[in-house]
Amino acid sequence: MGVQKGILKFEGTIGGLTFYNSVYGYLVRQKAGVSGDRVKTDPAFSRTRENGLEFGAASKAGKFLRESLHSFTSGINDKTLPYRLTQVLSKIQKLDTIGVRGQRNVHNGLQTPEGFTLLRDFLFNKEVSVQGLLSAPLLLDAATGKVSCPDPLVPSQDISYPPGATHLNMQSAALRINFIHRESRLVCSEPLVFALTNDPVNVELTLPELPEGDGVLLHLLRIDFLQQVNGMEYGLSNGGYNAVGVVG
């Protein structure tokens, strides 16, 4: 696809070119030259149909994952999230060694080390990552879901924080998600709020329980920056510094 440049921006189809607006700006692409009916029936397009089925499944899996995490990721303002999540889930889907082409799924792909690594490295906010904000290591107790730092955290030294931030809110969560049966359950820890000072902080986030059921179990961590005014903490008007990441 191409990028529209110049003062005037177009939307619509002109001379075989389709102009449209997206989250990435005004783009242009060549209009498809093959009819939809032929793609659906012609044996020559069997691979196209298989790819279409898998892309549709990855898109649905991405929507289901976003809906399952909505209460935990709300306030993460990134309009590209749906597109980027579908892209990474498509890559994970292709790691499925069980399903045949056209029927590979995200669930099987996540059972592979490569599939988990792709999701662990995914940024729910493309501008910042949990690992990029913390210089201190994190420990995960997979048996209980507890997330902690092995040593006391010195916020002013161990955290990269934006101008205007005086406090930090940290929260963990565990999500049990079954992409095949479209079932999910989310359990969150109590938020941990502390000042961005030189005073050491013991970081220990515990869950009331681990979500039960079938499917993949994901452990996540969220970091939000706050500003204290007259003894009250408020979220920064620019939520672009907040981060959510998969930690295990």
Secondary structure as UniProt FT lines:
FT   STRAND          2..3
FT   STRAND          12..14
FT   TURN            15..16
FT   STRAND          17..22
FT   TURN            23..24
FT   STRAND          25..30
FT   HELIX           36..41
FT   HELIX           43..45
FT   HELIX           46..68
FT   HELIX           70..73
FT   TURN            74..75
FT   TURN            79..80
FT   HELIX           81..93
FT   TURN            94..95
FT   TURN            101..102
FT   HELIX           106..109
FT   TURN            110..111
FT   HELIX           113..120
FT   TURN            126..127
FT   HELIX           130..133
FT   STRAND          139..141
FT   TURN            142..145
FT   STRAND          146..148
FT   HELIX           155..158
FT   TURN            163..164
FT   STRAND          167..178
FT   TURN            179..182
FT   STRAND          183..188
FT   STRAND          192..195
FT   STRAND          204..205
FT   STRAND          216..229
FT   TURN            230..231
FT   STRAND          232..235
FT   HELIX           239..241
FT   STRAND          243..246
//
